[in-house]
Amino acid sequence: MRSKYQVYISYKDSGVDWLGKVPEHWENHRIDWISKIIRGNTGFKKDELLDKGKYVALQYGKTYKVDEVNETFKFYVNDEFYKLSQVVHGGDTILISTSETIDDLGHSCFYNRDDLGLIGGEQILLKPYTKFAFGKYLYYSSVIFCNDLKKYATGLKVFRFSIDDLKNIFISLPSLQEQQTIANYLDKATAKIDTLIEKQTKLIELLKEKRQAVISTAVTRGLDSSVPMKDSGVEWLGEIPKHWISTKIKNMLSTPVTDGPHETPEFLYEGVPFVSAEAISKGYINFNKIRGHISLEDNKKYSQKYSPKLHDVYMIKSGATTGITAIVEDRIDFNIWSPLAVFRANSRLNPYYLLNYLRSSNFQKAVELYWSYGTQQNIGMNVLENLDISIPPIEEQNDIANYLDDKISKIDNLITKATKAIDLLKERRTALISAVVTGKIDVRENNEKD
């Protein structure tokens, strides 16, 4: 009886690290030998997008989140953005060439539509030469070789790679017919895994909605649903318990809202940890995700503006993750960068109550109302400290904070389990794609049987 996966009869050394040994009859090709490489030049602003138009608008903010451009892309642009080189056809692959995190750099998505698209900025387009490469096979190869691209990354606050870097990448190709057979197999195999990922993703969404509802109810209505209510006088805040007060956040802080230095420090392998937005993107301070370390001298200089203190609350104030919060629970010495706004509660405000209030849907809506757009969304510190907060007596704040700690930890445990399941499925998906596009397994018969 044959096993699920077979190997090819003979192999050879590809001479390419990420490929390793490949089937004897496969041939190495540099990316620019088998595809046209095009850099996107112009991004699309929100007010330039149309519900109907000639070209699908391929916004950077959407393509870096998906594996495929399909009918879920609803916005269009017309000829005023047209450049022949920027037109995207079915079978093309789009690479993310600029990212705030190294993990997203090189992320690829496949253009799976019959109509035409127009590529925006911060992206690179691969248009396969059909004589050499089947479009979907090139896409699956890009899912794996994007990891090799990361070694060319430049930048500290924003990471990027160039077209010249891409020209250093080699892939190995079988015949066009075999490429198509492999792509068809991966379409079926990854679809099964994607279905499982989607189920876990929907579960996480439901759990996050439940968490948000629990938090928002507790910090705007309290724990006793029978108490009389009053109008807070703030449209986005709505009604609050009659015995609570509504005031500006700055009135409940011991210092004005501040941030870290705006200059880019010299990063070291050792020293004082330097925390930025990606380190709190999951809602807590993850010291494994810091930008780097700074010298004791730089830390002393930056500490003149801000020095972290236990129970300080951080909120990301710029970029795609604006509004994400975290609280300082570590006594280690570290410092922060400018994308983080700092809230330091005074003696009348429980810092964990403040943390949850900033996470409430009411406050997050206020942030969206007042943030501004430049190259990315941003909200100023003066704006933040002048937003309103609903305040119960301190004893009630403590009760709410304890209640939420218990409720949220249970929900977060379920989210963590679902997230780990997704991570394992994604690892399985990537490992399968890698094994197939590098020829470590032969799926031709499996595909024919399916």
FILUM-860436 format. One record per residue (C-alpha): x, y, z. Coordinates in steps of 0.1 Angstrom, whole numbers, plus 5000, padded with zeros to 4 digits. Layout:
BEGIN
> u v w
> X Y Z
...
end
This chain:
BEGIN
> u v w
> 5000 5000 5000
> 5013 5035 4991
> 5018 5061 5018
> 4999 5094 5017
> 5029 5112 5003
> 5056 5100 4979
> 5090 5114 4971
> 5106 5119 4937
> 5129 5092 4923
> 5161 5113 4923
> 5172 5146 4937
> 5200 5172 4932
> 5214 5200 4953
> 5197 5232 4942
> 5225 5254 4955
> 5199 5276 4971
> 5196 5275 5009
> 5158 5278 5012
> 5152 5252 4985
> 5177 5226 4996
> 5176 5195 4974
> 5151 5195 4946
> 5139 5168 4921
> 5165 5161 4894
> 5143 5173 4866
> 5135 5207 4882
> 5154 5238 4871
> 5164 5269 4891
> 5152 5303 4879
> 5157 5338 4893
> 5124 5356 4899
> 5130 5383 4873
> 5137 5356 4847
> 5102 5341 4850
> 5081 5371 4859
> 5079 5408 4854
> 5085 5428 4886
> 5066 5461 4891
> 5066 5484 4921
> 5034 5502 4930
> 5038 5539 4932
> 5006 5556 4942
> 4984 5548 4972
> 4946 5554 4971
> 4931 5578 4996
> 4898 5569 5013
> 4879 5597 4995
> 4892 5585 4961
> 4876 5551 4963
> 4844 5543 4943
> 4816 5517 4948
> 4819 5511 4910
> 4847 5517 4886
> 4870 5503 4860
> 4897 5489 4882
> 4897 5471 4915
> 4915 5493 4941
> 4943 5472 4956
> 4949 5491 4988
> 4980 5483 5009
> 4959 5481 5040
> 4938 5453 5026
> 4962 5432 5006
> 4986 5427 5035
> 4958 5410 5055
> 4946 5385 5030
> 4960 5355 5009
> 4938 5362 4980
> 4922 5392 4962
> 4886 5380 4955
> 4851 5394 4954
> 4854 5407 4990
> 4874 5437 4975
> 4845 5462 4969
> 4863 5494 4960
> 4873 5507 4926
> 4892 5535 4909
> 4891 5549 4874
> 4915 5560 4847
> 4929 5590 4866
> 4951 5564 4885
> 4959 5544 4853
> 4994 5533 4845
> 4998 5503 4821
> 5025 5488 4843
> 5002 5490 4874
> 4974 5469 4860
> 4968 5436 4877
> 4954 5406 4860
> 4941 5372 4872
> 4971 5350 4881
> 4994 5378 4893
> 5009 5379 4928
> 5011 5409 4950
> 5039 5412 4976
> 5039 5436 5006
> 5072 5455 5003
> 5069 5478 5033
> 5056 5470 5068
> 5057 5482 5104
> 5065 5446 5115
> 5091 5423 5101
> 5066 5394 5102
> 5043 5410 5076
> 5071 5420 5053
> 5069 5401 5020
> 5034 5388 5027
> 5019 5377 4994
> 4984 5375 4980
> 4971 5360 4947
> 4949 5380 4924
> 4919 5357 4918
> 4895 5378 4898
> 4886 5381 4861
> 4884 5419 4861
> 4914 5442 4863
> 4930 5457 4893
> 4953 5486 4900
> 4982 5482 4924
> 4987 5508 4951
> 5018 5519 4970
> 5041 5498 4993
> 5035 5467 4971
> 5054 5449 4944
> 5036 5430 4916
> 5048 5397 4901
> 5034 5391 4866
> 5044 5356 4855
> 5058 5350 4821
> 5034 5322 4810
> 5061 5305 4790
> 5079 5296 4822
> 5056 5299 4852
> 5021 5291 4861
> 5006 5320 4882
> 4993 5300 4911
> 5025 5280 4914
> 5045 5312 4916
> 5021 5325 4943
> 5026 5293 4964
> 5064 5296 4960
> 5062 5333 4971
> 5045 5322 5004
> 5078 5304 5012
> 5105 5325 4996
> 5091 5357 5014
> 5109 5344 5045
> 5142 5345 5026
> 5133 5381 5016
> 5133 5392 5052
> 5171 5390 5054
> 5173 5419 5030
> 5150 5441 5052
> 5162 5476 5059
> 5147 5502 5083
> 5140 5504 5120
> 5106 5520 5125
> 5094 5507 5091
> 5109 5477 5073
> 5112 5474 5035
> 5129 5455 5007
> 5136 5466 4971
> 5131 5451 4937
> 5169 5445 4936
> 5165 5424 4967
> 5138 5404 4950
> 5161 5397 4921
> 5184 5377 4945
> 5156 5352 4950
> 5157 5319 4931
> 5129 5293 4929
> 5129 5258 4913
> 5104 5250 4885
> 5091 5217 4871
> 5073 5217 4837
> 5042 5240 4833
> 5020 5209 4835
> 5035 5198 4867
> 5033 5233 4882
> 4996 5233 4875
> 4991 5199 4890
> 5010 5210 4921
> 4990 5242 4923
> 4957 5223 4920
> 4967 5199 4947
> 4976 5228 4971
> 4943 5246 4963
> 4924 5216 4976
> 4947 5208 5005
> 4950 5244 5018
> 4912 5249 5014
> 4906 5222 5040
> 4931 5238 5064
> 4916 5273 5057
> 4882 5260 5066
> 4894 5249 5100
> 4912 5282 5105
> 4881 5301 5096
> 4861 5282 5123
> 4886 5291 5149
> 4888 5327 5137
> 4850 5331 5140
> 4852 5316 5175
> 4878 5342 5184
> 4856 5370 5169
> 4827 5359 5190
> 4848 5357 5221
> 4862 5392 5215
> 4827 5406 5210
> 4817 5390 5243
> 4848 5404 5260
> 4841 5439 5246
> 4805 5437 5257
> 4815 5427 5293
> 4840 5455 5295
> 4818 5482 5280
> 4789 5473 5302
> 4809 5473 5334
> 4827 5506 5329
> 4797 5526 5316
> 4768 5510 5336
> 4784 5493 5365
> 4777 5458 5380
> 4743 5466 5394
> 4717 5468 5366
> 4690 5481 5390
> 4706 5515 5398
> 4690 5546 5383
> 4707 5561 5352
> 4714 5596 5339
> 4725 5612 5307
> 4763 5616 5308
> 4761 5646 5285
> 4785 5630 5261
> 4770 5615 5230
> 4794 5587 5225
> 4793 5578 5262
> 4755 5577 5266
> 4739 5570 5300
> 4758 5562 5331
> 4747 5554 5367
> 4732 5584 5385
> 4759 5584 5413
> 4788 5584 5388
> 4805 5614 5374
> 4817 5622 5339
> 4849 5642 5336
> 4879 5648 5313
> 4905 5620 5316
> 4932 5646 5324
> 4914 5654 5356
> 4920 5618 5368
> 4957 5616 5359
> 4987 5625 5380
> 5006 5638 5350
> 4996 5649 5315
> 4994 5623 5288
> 5029 5619 5273
> 5048 5597 5249
> 5083 5584 5243
> 5111 5601 5223
> 5104 5609 5186
> 5140 5604 5175
> 5154 5570 5163
> 5179 5557 5188
> 5209 5536 5181
> 5199 5500 5187
> 5222 5476 5205
> 5221 5438 5211
> 5221 5444 5248
> 5210 5472 5271
> 5177 5487 5281
> 5147 5472 5263
> 5130 5497 5239
> 5093 5492 5235
> 5071 5503 5206
> 5037 5496 5192
> 5043 5460 5180
> 5053 5450 5216
> 5018 5458 5229
> 4998 5448 5198
> 4983 5418 5217
> 4971 5440 5246
> 5000 5434 5269
> 5038 5443 5269
> 5056 5415 5251
> 5093 5420 5256
> 5100 5394 5230
> 5087 5419 5204
> 5108 5449 5212
> 5126 5469 5185
> 5159 5464 5202
> 5179 5477 5232
> 5193 5512 5239
> 5223 5523 5259
> 5221 5533 5295
> 5232 5568 5284
> 5203 5571 5259
> 5178 5557 5285
> 5189 5583 5310
> 5184 5610 5283
> 5149 5597 5273
> 5139 5592 5310
> 5140 5630 5314
> 5108 5631 5293
> 5093 5598 5305
> 5103 5570 5328
> 5080 5539 5331
> 5062 5534 5363
> 5043 5503 5376
> 5006 5505 5365
> 5012 5531 5338
> 4987 5525 5310
> 4998 5526 5273
> 4977 5532 5242
> 4990 5530 5206
> 4983 5564 5192
> 4993 5560 5155
> 4993 5533 5128
> 4971 5504 5120
> 4967 5493 5156
> 4957 5527 5170
> 4937 5522 5202
> 4953 5490 5215
> 4962 5493 5252
> 4984 5476 5278
> 4994 5482 5314
> 5029 5481 5330
> 5031 5451 5353
> 5069 5445 5351
> 5094 5462 5374
> 5122 5458 5349
> 5140 5489 5335
> 5128 5498 5299
> 5117 5528 5278
> 5092 5535 5251
> 5090 5550 5216
> 5067 5578 5203
> 5038 5557 5190
> 5027 5550 5226
> 5007 5574 5247
> 5011 5571 5285
> 4982 5575 5310
> 4992 5576 5347
> 4962 5574 5370
> 4960 5595 5402
> 4950 5583 5436
> 4913 5587 5427
> 4915 5563 5397
> 4921 5526 5398
> 4946 5520 5369
> 4930 5487 5360
> 4896 5505 5358
> 4913 5531 5335
> 4928 5503 5313
> 4894 5487 5308
> 4877 5520 5302
> 4902 5528 5274
> 4893 5493 5260
> 4856 5499 5260
> 4837 5502 5227
> 4825 5537 5238
> 4860 5550 5242
> 4873 5532 5211
> 4845 5549 5191
> 4856 5583 5204
> 4892 5575 5193
> 4879 5568 5158
> 4859 5600 5158
> 4889 5622 5166
> 4919 5605 5150
> 4934 5622 5119
> 4948 5607 5087
> 4981 5614 5071
> 5002 5586 5059
> 4985 5566 5087
> 4958 5572 5113
> 4969 5592 5144
> 4954 5607 5175
> 4971 5635 5195
> 4978 5633 5232
> 4960 5665 5239
> 4929 5651 5222
> 4931 5619 5243
> 4934 5636 5277
> 4904 5658 5269
> 4881 5629 5261
> 4856 5620 5288
> 4856 5592 5313
> 4828 5578 5335
> 4839 5575 5371
> 4822 5556 5400
> 4835 5559 5436
> 4869 5543 5441
> 4855 5513 5460
> 4832 5506 5430
> 4861 5510 5406
> 4880 5483 5426
> 4850 5460 5424
> 4847 5465 5387
> 4884 5460 5381
> 4883 5427 5401
> 4852 5415 5384
> 4867 5422 5349
> 4900 5405 5358
> 4881 5373 5366
> 4857 5375 5336
> 4882 5386 5310
> 4909 5361 5321
> 4884 5333 5314
> 4875 5346 5280
> 4912 5353 5272
> 4921 5317 5280
> 4896 5305 5255
> 4909 5330 5229
> 4945 5318 5236
> 4935 5282 5230
> 4918 5291 5197
> 4948 5313 5187
> 4972 5284 5194
> 4950 5262 5173
> 4952 5287 5144
> 4990 5290 5148
> 4993 5252 5145
> 4971 5251 5115
> 4990 5279 5098
> 5023 5261 5105
> 5009 5230 5090
> 4997 5249 5060
> 5031 5266 5055
> 5050 5233 5060
> 5028 5216 5034
> 5033 5244 5008
> 5070 5244 5015
> 5073 5206 5011
> 5054 5207 4978
> 5070 5237 4961
> 5105 5225 4970
> 5098 5190 4957
> 5103 5173 4991
> 5071 5153 4984
> 5055 5143 4951
> 5018 5150 4951
> 5011 5142 4914
> 4993 5109 4921
> 4975 5123 4951
> 4961 5151 4929
> 4950 5127 4902
> 4931 5106 4927
> 4913 5136 4943
end
